[in-house]
Amino acid sequence: MIEVLWERIKECEGQVFLQIKGGEFSYIVKGNLIKLSRTNRSVSKKTLEKALEYVPLDNTVPLQQLQAPSYLFAILMDKRIRKNDW
């Protein structure tokens, strides 16, 4: 599943995503990292894989122990990424 999502994430590189509280951001993919535009943080493919254990998500609470939870939520719950998978 992570490989399918990773391909979708790469396809959406540079597009605008919306955080749960309305903040907009984009990202670039470098190797196995997602570099976020509104922060100095990056999210690894491994972190994204861990976040998948909690989808579908209603909010960011289950992701709080992971790096950049609001960004993870925005990416994973976006229709361009999740399609009809969950």
MOPAC internal coordinates of N, CA, C and O (Angstrom, degrees):
PM7 1SCF
backbone

  N    0.0000 0     0.00 0     0.00 0    0    0    0
  C    1.4497 1     0.00 0     0.00 0    1    0    0
  C    1.5336 1   111.57 1     0.00 0    2    1    0
  O    1.2310 1   120.00 1   140.10 1    3    2    1
  N    1.3290 1   117.60 1   -39.90 1    3    2    1
  C    1.4586 1   120.01 1  -177.96 1    5    3    2
  C    1.5190 1   111.40 1   -61.75 1    6    5    3
  O    1.2310 1   119.88 1   143.73 1    7    6    5
  N    1.3203 1   117.83 1   -36.27 1    7    6    5
  C    1.4716 1   119.95 1  -179.11 1    9    7    6
  C    1.5253 1   111.44 1   -65.95 1   10    9    7
  O    1.2310 1   120.25 1   139.83 1   11   10    9
  N    1.3260 1   117.13 1   -40.17 1   11   10    9
  C    1.4670 1   121.45 1   177.42 1   13   11   10
  C    1.5258 1   109.86 1   -62.96 1   14   13   11
  O    1.2310 1   120.68 1   132.97 1   15   14   13
  N    1.3330 1   116.30 1   -47.03 1   15   14   13
  C    1.4602 1   120.13 1   179.53 1   17   15   14
  C    1.5217 1   111.41 1   -65.10 1   18   17   15
  O    1.2310 1   120.29 1   140.47 1   19   18   17
  N    1.3096 1   117.04 1   -39.53 1   19   18   17
  C    1.4619 1   120.33 1  -179.59 1   21   19   18
  C    1.5241 1   110.75 1   -61.18 1   22   21   19
  O    1.2310 1   120.25 1   140.36 1   23   22   21
  N    1.3162 1   117.13 1   -39.64 1   23   22   21
  C    1.4732 1   120.76 1   176.97 1   25   23   22
  C    1.5228 1   110.47 1   -63.39 1   26   25   23
  O    1.2310 1   120.10 1   137.60 1   27   26   25
  N    1.3255 1   117.41 1   -42.40 1   27   26   25
  C    1.4665 1   121.29 1   177.74 1   29   27   26
  C    1.5287 1   110.39 1   -63.29 1   30   29   27
  O    1.2310 1   120.81 1   138.71 1   31   30   29
  N    1.3214 1   116.05 1   -41.29 1   31   30   29
  C    1.4646 1   120.63 1   179.13 1   33   31   30
  C    1.5285 1   109.84 1   -61.82 1   34   33   31
  O    1.2310 1   120.28 1   136.98 1   35   34   33
  N    1.3214 1   117.07 1   -43.02 1   35   34   33
  C    1.4693 1   120.38 1   178.47 1   37   35   34
  C    1.5320 1   110.71 1   -64.25 1   38   37   35
  O    1.2310 1   120.28 1   141.15 1   39   38   37
  N    1.3267 1   117.08 1   -38.85 1   39   38   37
  C    1.4649 1   121.14 1   179.42 1   41   39   38
  C    1.5329 1   111.80 1   -64.36 1   42   41   39
  O    1.2310 1   119.76 1   151.32 1   43   42   41
  N    1.3213 1   118.06 1   -28.68 1   43   42   41
  C    1.4675 1   122.54 1  -177.33 1   45   43   42
  C    1.5257 1   113.18 1   -95.99 1   46   45   43
  O    1.2310 1   120.44 1  -172.73 1   47   46   45
  N    1.3135 1   116.77 1     7.27 1   47   46   45
  C    1.4647 1   121.68 1   179.40 1   49   47   46
  C    1.5280 1   109.97 1   -53.24 1   50   49   47
  O    1.2310 1   120.83 1   -46.76 1   51   50   49
  N    1.3447 1   116.02 1   133.24 1   51   50   49
  C    1.4582 1   121.40 1   178.27 1   53   51   50
  C    1.5231 1   114.85 1    87.20 1   54   53   51
  O    1.2310 1   119.97 1   167.46 1   55   54   53
  N    1.3260 1   117.67 1   -12.54 1   55   54   53
  C    1.4626 1   120.63 1   177.99 1   57   55   54
  C    1.5228 1   109.78 1   -79.76 1   58   57   55
  O    1.2310 1   120.87 1   -18.96 1   59   58   57
  N    1.3270 1   115.95 1   161.04 1   59   58   57
  C    1.4607 1   121.24 1  -178.28 1   61   59   58
  C    1.5245 1   109.90 1   -87.97 1   62   61   59
  O    1.2310 1   121.49 1   -47.71 1   63   62   61
  N    1.3370 1   114.75 1   132.29 1   63   62   61
  C    1.4615 1   122.86 1   176.11 1   65   63   62
  C    1.5181 1   107.96 1  -117.13 1   66   65   63
  O    1.2310 1   120.77 1   -21.79 1   67   66   65
  N    1.3226 1   116.13 1   158.21 1   67   66   65
  C    1.4530 1   122.09 1  -175.60 1   69   67   66
  C    1.5181 1   110.73 1  -120.27 1   70   69   67
  O    1.2310 1   121.16 1   -56.34 1   71   70   69
  N    1.3489 1   115.39 1   123.66 1   71   70   69
  C    1.4571 1   120.07 1   176.42 1   73   71   70
  C    1.5285 1   109.87 1   -74.41 1   74   73   71
  O    1.2310 1   120.81 1   -14.75 1   75   74   73
  N    1.3162 1   116.05 1   165.25 1   75   74   73
  C    1.4572 1   122.07 1  -175.61 1   77   75   74
  C    1.5385 1   112.21 1   -59.33 1   78   77   75
  O    1.2310 1   120.36 1   149.58 1   79   78   77
  N    1.3415 1   116.91 1   -30.42 1   79   78   77
  C    1.4695 1   120.52 1   179.08 1   81   79   78
  C    1.5250 1   112.80 1   -97.89 1   82   81   79
  O    1.2310 1   120.50 1  -167.92 1   83   82   81
  N    1.3264 1   116.66 1    12.08 1   83   82   81
  C    1.4564 1   120.73 1   172.48 1   85   83   82
  C    1.5102 1   117.35 1    99.55 1   86   85   83
  O    1.2310 1   119.60 1   174.63 1   87   86   85
  N    1.3295 1   118.36 1    -5.37 1   87   86   85
  C    1.4583 1   120.08 1   178.57 1   89   87   86
  C    1.5190 1   111.64 1   -68.50 1   90   89   87
  O    1.2310 1   120.62 1   -41.88 1   91   90   89
  N    1.3181 1   116.42 1   138.12 1   91   90   89
  C    1.4604 1   121.47 1   178.85 1   93   91   90
  C    1.5214 1   110.13 1  -100.24 1   94   93   91
  O    1.2310 1   121.01 1   -35.68 1   95   94   93
  N    1.3094 1   115.67 1   144.32 1   95   94   93
  C    1.4608 1   120.95 1   176.93 1   97   95   94
  C    1.5130 1   109.22 1  -154.54 1   98   97   95
  O    1.2310 1   121.28 1   -14.74 1   99   98   97
  N    1.3056 1   115.16 1   165.26 1   99   98   97
  C    1.4647 1   121.58 1   171.03 1  101   99   98
  C    1.5255 1   106.17 1  -132.77 1  102  101   99
  O    1.2310 1   120.63 1     1.33 1  103  102  101
  N    1.3076 1   116.41 1  -178.67 1  103  102  101
  C    1.4631 1   119.67 1  -179.59 1  105  103  102
  C    1.5127 1   109.91 1  -153.76 1  106  105  103
  O    1.2310 1   121.70 1   -17.01 1  107  106  105
  N    1.3189 1   114.34 1   162.99 1  107  106  105
  C    1.4540 1   120.89 1   169.74 1  109  107  106
  C    1.5218 1   107.24 1  -124.75 1  110  109  107
  O    1.2310 1   120.77 1   -29.87 1  111  110  109
  N    1.3102 1   116.14 1   150.13 1  111  110  109
  C    1.4619 1   121.57 1   179.49 1  113  111  110
  C    1.5222 1   107.90 1  -104.02 1  114  113  111
  O    1.2310 1   121.45 1   -53.97 1  115  114  113
  N    1.3261 1   114.83 1   126.03 1  115  114  113
  C    1.4743 1   121.05 1   176.29 1  117  115  114
  C    1.5145 1   106.99 1  -127.32 1  118  117  115
  O    1.2310 1   120.57 1   -73.24 1  119  118  117
  N    1.3115 1   116.51 1   106.76 1  119  118  117
  C    1.4645 1   120.82 1  -177.75 1  121  119  118
  C    1.5170 1   109.81 1    63.07 1  122  121  119
  O    1.2310 1   120.37 1    59.99 1  123  122  121
  N    1.3281 1   116.90 1  -120.01 1  123  122  121
  C    1.4601 1   121.95 1   178.93 1  125  123  122
  C    1.5243 1   112.01 1  -104.03 1  126  125  123
  O    1.2310 1   120.70 1  -153.94 1  127  126  125
  N    1.3351 1   116.27 1    26.06 1  127  126  125
  C    1.4622 1   121.12 1   179.81 1  129  127  126
  C    1.5219 1   111.21 1  -123.27 1  130  129  127
  O    1.2310 1   121.18 1   -36.82 1  131  130  129
  N    1.3276 1   115.34 1   143.18 1  131  130  129
  C    1.4556 1   122.20 1   170.60 1  133  131  130
  C    1.5239 1   105.60 1  -104.20 1  134  133  131
  O    1.2310 1   120.12 1   -63.96 1  135  134  133
  N    1.3290 1   117.39 1   116.04 1  135  134  133
  C    1.4620 1   121.90 1   178.53 1  137  135  134
  C    1.5244 1   108.06 1   -94.79 1  138  137  135
  O    1.2310 1   121.09 1   -61.51 1  139  138  137
  N    1.3254 1   115.51 1   118.49 1  139  138  137
  C    1.4601 1   122.67 1  -173.94 1  141  139  138
  C    1.5284 1   111.29 1   -85.88 1  142  141  139
  O    1.2310 1   120.57 1   -36.27 1  143  142  141
  N    1.3264 1   116.52 1   143.73 1  143  142  141
  C    1.4638 1   120.71 1  -173.59 1  145  143  142
  C    1.5239 1   114.36 1   -79.99 1  146  145  143
  O    1.2310 1   118.87 1   151.58 1  147  146  145
  N    1.3141 1   119.76 1   -28.42 1  147  146  145
  C    1.4597 1   121.37 1  -173.60 1  149  147  146
  C    1.5251 1   114.23 1   -97.71 1  150  149  147
  O    1.2310 1   120.59 1  -176.04 1  151  150  149
  N    1.2902 1   116.47 1     3.96 1  151  150  149
  C    1.4561 1   121.11 1  -178.05 1  153  151  150
  C    1.5188 1   108.68 1  -150.93 1  154  153  151
  O    1.2310 1   120.35 1   -15.42 1  155  154  153
  N    1.3036 1   116.93 1   164.58 1  155  154  153
  C    1.4640 1   120.96 1   175.96 1  157  155  154
  C    1.5204 1   111.90 1   -82.23 1  158  157  155
  O    1.2310 1   120.32 1  -176.55 1  159  158  157
  N    1.2960 1   117.00 1     3.45 1  159  158  157
  C    1.4595 1   120.70 1  -177.31 1  161  159  158
  C    1.5250 1   112.20 1   -82.14 1  162  161  159
  O    1.2310 1   122.48 1   -25.02 1  163  162  161
  N    1.3084 1   112.86 1   154.98 1  163  162  161
  C    1.4665 1   121.36 1   172.24 1  165  163  162
  C    1.5182 1   107.03 1  -127.43 1  166  165  163
  O    1.2310 1   121.18 1   -24.76 1  167  166  165
  N    1.3138 1   115.35 1   155.24 1  167  166  165
  C    1.4586 1   121.28 1   177.36 1  169  167  166
  C    1.5187 1   107.47 1  -120.10 1  170  169  167
  O    1.2310 1   120.56 1   -51.82 1  171  170  169
  N    1.3136 1   116.54 1   128.18 1  171  170  169
  C    1.4586 1   120.15 1  -179.37 1  173  171  170
  C    1.5315 1   110.69 1   -84.45 1  174  173  171
  O    1.2310 1   121.75 1   -21.28 1  175  174  173
  N    1.2975 1   114.26 1   158.72 1  175  174  173
  C    1.4615 1   120.65 1   175.55 1  177  175  174
  C    1.5279 1   109.74 1   -59.21 1  178  177  175
  O    1.2310 1   120.22 1   142.95 1  179  178  177
  N    1.3220 1   117.18 1   -37.05 1  179  178  177
  C    1.4659 1   122.35 1   179.15 1  181  179  178
  C    1.5348 1   110.73 1   -63.37 1  182  181  179
  O    1.2310 1   119.89 1   137.80 1  183  182  181
  N    1.3272 1   117.81 1   -42.20 1  183  182  181
  C    1.4612 1   121.68 1   177.56 1  185  183  182
  C    1.5187 1   110.23 1   -63.36 1  186  185  183
  O    1.2310 1   120.76 1   138.02 1  187  186  185
  N    1.3044 1   116.14 1   -41.98 1  187  186  185
  C    1.4570 1   121.01 1   177.80 1  189  187  186
  C    1.5293 1   110.53 1   -60.66 1  190  189  187
  O    1.2310 1   120.99 1   139.10 1  191  190  189
  N    1.3151 1   115.71 1   -40.90 1  191  190  189
  C    1.4619 1   120.77 1   178.21 1  193  191  190
  C    1.5336 1   111.19 1   -62.71 1  194  193  191
  O    1.2310 1   120.14 1   139.84 1  195  194  193
  N    1.3238 1   117.34 1   -40.16 1  195  194  193
  C    1.4686 1   121.21 1   176.39 1  197  195  194
  C    1.5235 1   110.89 1   -64.06 1  198  197  195
  O    1.2310 1   120.55 1   140.03 1  199  198  197
  N    1.3278 1   116.55 1   -39.97 1  199  198  197
  C    1.4706 1   121.24 1   179.94 1  201  199  198
  C    1.5184 1   111.70 1   -64.08 1  202  201  199
  O    1.2310 1   120.34 1   151.24 1  203  202  201
  N    1.3129 1   116.95 1   -28.76 1  203  202  201
  C    1.4725 1   120.94 1   179.66 1  205  203  202
  C    1.5246 1   112.75 1   -60.87 1  206  205  203
  O    1.2310 1   120.39 1   156.40 1  207  206  205
  N    1.3215 1   116.86 1   -23.60 1  207  206  205
  C    1.4594 1   120.56 1   179.54 1  209  207  206
  C    1.5291 1   111.81 1   -63.42 1  210  209  207
  O    1.2310 1   120.24 1   160.76 1  211  210  209
  N    1.3291 1   117.15 1   -19.24 1  211  210  209
  C    1.4587 1   121.40 1  -174.03 1  213  211  210
  C    1.5262 1   114.37 1  -105.39 1  214  213  211
  O    1.2310 1   119.76 1   175.76 1  215  214  213
  N    1.3095 1   118.06 1    -4.24 1  215  214  213
  C    1.4674 1   119.51 1  -177.85 1  217  215  214
  C    1.5254 1   110.85 1   -80.50 1  218  217  215
  O    1.2310 1   120.10 1   -30.78 1  219  218  217
  N    1.3404 1   117.41 1   149.22 1  219  218  217
  C    1.4571 1   127.31 1     1.09 1  221  219  218
  C    1.5224 1   111.77 1   -73.53 1  222  221  219
  O    1.2310 1   121.20 1   -25.59 1  223  222  221
  N    1.3320 1   115.30 1   154.41 1  223  222  221
  C    1.4650 1   122.31 1  -176.12 1  225  223  222
  C    1.5243 1   111.30 1  -115.47 1  226  225  223
  O    1.2310 1   120.91 1   -37.33 1  227  226  225
  N    1.3274 1   115.86 1   142.67 1  227  226  225
  C    1.4645 1   121.19 1   172.68 1  229  227  226
  C    1.5245 1   110.35 1   -98.14 1  230  229  227
  O    1.2310 1   120.40 1   154.96 1  231  230  229
  N    1.3260 1   116.85 1   -25.04 1  231  230  229
  C    1.4591 1   122.47 1  -179.18 1  233  231  230
  C    1.5284 1   108.49 1  -158.05 1  234  233  231
  O    1.2310 1   120.83 1     6.14 1  235  234  233
  N    1.3260 1   116.02 1  -173.86 1  235  234  233
  C    1.4687 1   120.49 1  -175.64 1  237  235  234
  C    1.5255 1   113.72 1   -89.37 1  238  237  235
  O    1.2310 1   119.62 1   175.42 1  239  238  237
  N    1.3225 1   118.33 1    -4.58 1  239  238  237
  C    1.4673 1   121.61 1  -174.39 1  241  239  238
  C    1.5385 1   112.98 1   -52.70 1  242  241  239
  O    1.2310 1   118.68 1   132.10 1  243  242  241
  N    1.3296 1   120.13 1   -47.90 1  243  242  241
  C    1.4727 1   118.72 1  -178.85 1  245  243  242
  C    1.5328 1   114.07 1   -63.95 1  246  245  243
  O    1.2310 1   120.49 1   163.70 1  247  246  245
  N    1.3201 1   116.68 1   -16.30 1  247  246  245
  C    1.4632 1   121.14 1  -175.93 1  249  247  246
  C    1.5215 1   113.48 1   -99.07 1  250  249  247
  O    1.2310 1   119.69 1  -177.71 1  251  250  249
  N    1.3069 1   118.19 1     2.29 1  251  250  249
  C    1.4640 1   121.37 1  -172.07 1  253  251  250
  C    1.5280 1   114.03 1   -60.04 1  254  253  251
  O    1.2310 1   119.59 1   154.29 1  255  254  253
  N    1.3195 1   118.39 1   -25.71 1  255  254  253
  C    1.4659 1   120.25 1   179.78 1  257  255  254
  C    1.5307 1   111.93 1   -82.49 1  258  257  255
  O    1.2310 1   120.23 1   175.72 1  259  258  257
  N    1.3345 1   117.17 1    -4.28 1  259  258  257
  C    1.4637 1   121.54 1  -179.36 1  261  259  258
  C    1.5244 1   110.64 1  -102.19 1  262  261  259
  O    1.2310 1   120.70 1   -18.39 1  263  262  261
  N    1.3149 1   116.26 1   161.61 1  263  262  261
  C    1.4583 1   123.14 1   177.35 1  265  263  262
  C    1.5324 1   110.43 1   -64.67 1  266  265  263
  O    1.2310 1   119.73 1   -48.20 1  267  266  265
  N    1.3255 1   118.13 1   131.80 1  267  266  265
  C    1.4633 1   124.94 1   172.07 1  269  267  266
  C    1.5424 1   113.40 1    55.36 1  270  269  267
  O    1.2310 1   119.85 1  -122.48 1  271  270  269
  N    1.3282 1   117.89 1    57.52 1  271  270  269
  C    1.4658 1   120.64 1  -174.65 1  273  271  270
  C    1.5291 1   115.29 1   -58.35 1  274  273  271
  O    1.2310 1   120.07 1   141.83 1  275  274  273
  N    1.3195 1   117.46 1   -38.17 1  275  274  273
  C    1.4718 1   118.09 1  -178.53 1  277  275  274
  C    1.5277 1   111.59 1   -69.00 1  278  277  275
  O    1.2310 1   120.46 1   149.54 1  279  278  277
  N    1.3193 1   116.73 1   -30.46 1  279  278  277
  C    1.4577 1   120.71 1   177.16 1  281  279  278
  C    1.5299 1   110.50 1   -74.61 1  282  281  279
  O    1.2310 1   120.80 1   139.24 1  283  282  281
  N    1.3178 1   116.08 1   -40.76 1  283  282  281
  C    1.4725 1   120.11 1   176.08 1  285  283  282
  C    1.5267 1   110.52 1   -58.81 1  286  285  283
  O    1.2310 1   121.12 1   133.41 1  287  286  285
  N    1.3251 1   115.46 1   -46.59 1  287  286  285
  C    1.4593 1   120.25 1   178.98 1  289  287  286
  C    1.5317 1   110.24 1   -58.04 1  290  289  287
  O    1.2310 1   121.00 1   130.79 1  291  290  289
  N    1.3256 1   115.70 1   -49.21 1  291  290  289
  C    1.4645 1   120.10 1  -177.31 1  293  291  290
  C    1.5237 1   112.07 1   -59.74 1  294  293  291
  O    1.2310 1   120.36 1   139.14 1  295  294  293
  N    1.3062 1   116.92 1   -40.86 1  295  294  293
  C    1.4628 1   120.46 1  -179.24 1  297  295  294
  C    1.5200 1   110.92 1   -72.32 1  298  297  295
  O    1.2310 1   120.44 1   128.92 1  299  298  297
  N    1.3236 1   116.77 1   -51.08 1  299  298  297
  C    1.4734 1   120.09 1  -174.45 1  301  299  298
  C    1.5243 1   113.65 1   -67.47 1  302  301  299
  O    1.2310 1   119.81 1   147.63 1  303  302  301
  N    1.3203 1   117.97 1   -32.37 1  303  302  301
  C    1.4578 1   119.79 1  -176.86 1  305  303  302
  C    1.5249 1   113.03 1   -93.61 1  306  305  303
  O    1.2310 1   119.90 1   179.10 1  307  306  305
  N    1.3159 1   117.80 1    -0.90 1  307  306  305
  C    1.4567 1   121.64 1   177.60 1  309  307  306
  C    1.5310 1   109.62 1   -71.50 1  310  309  307
  O    1.2310 1   120.60 1   -42.04 1  311  310  309
  N    1.3180 1   116.46 1   137.96 1  311  310  309
  C    1.4731 1   121.46 1  -177.38 1  313  311  310
  C    1.5250 1   112.56 1   -61.27 1  314  313  311
  O    1.2310 1   120.13 1   151.31 1  315  314  313
  N    1.3258 1   117.36 1   -28.69 1  315  314  313
  C    1.4670 1   119.82 1   178.76 1  317  315  314
  C    1.5215 1   111.64 1   -67.69 1  318  317  315
  O    1.2310 1   120.38 1   151.67 1  319  318  317
  N    1.3172 1   116.87 1   -28.33 1  319  318  317
  C    1.4566 1   121.27 1  -178.04 1  321  319  318
  C    1.5235 1   111.34 1   -94.41 1  322  321  319
  O    1.2310 1   120.31 1   131.48 1  323  322  321
  N    1.3082 1   117.00 1   -48.52 1  323  322  321
  C    1.4718 1   119.52 1  -174.95 1  325  323  322
  C    1.5131 1   113.77 1   -79.28 1  326  325  323
  O    1.2310 1   120.69 1   157.64 1  327  326  325
  N    1.3488 1   116.28 1   -22.36 1  327  326  325
  C    1.4739 1   121.43 1  -177.04 1  329  327  326
  C    1.5244 1   107.88 1    50.83 1  330  329  327
  O    1.2310 1   119.67 1    57.37 1  331  330  329
  N    1.3279 1   118.24 1  -122.63 1  331  330  329
  C    1.4709 1   121.57 1   177.48 1  333  331  330
  C    1.5224 1   111.24 1  -112.97 1  334  333  331
  O    1.2310 1   120.51 1  -155.46 1  335  334  333
  N    1.3284 1   116.64 1    24.54 1  335  334  333
  C    1.4615 1   120.58 1  -175.81 1  337  335  334
  C    1.5242 1   113.58 1   -72.42 1  338  337  335
  O    1.2310 1   119.81 1   150.91 1  339  338  337
  N    1.3284 1   117.96 1   -29.09 1  339  338  337
  C    1.4663 1   121.91 1   177.46 1  341  339  338
  C    1.5047 1   110.31 1  -155.62 1  342  341  339
  O    1.2310 1   120.10 1   180.00 1  343  342  341

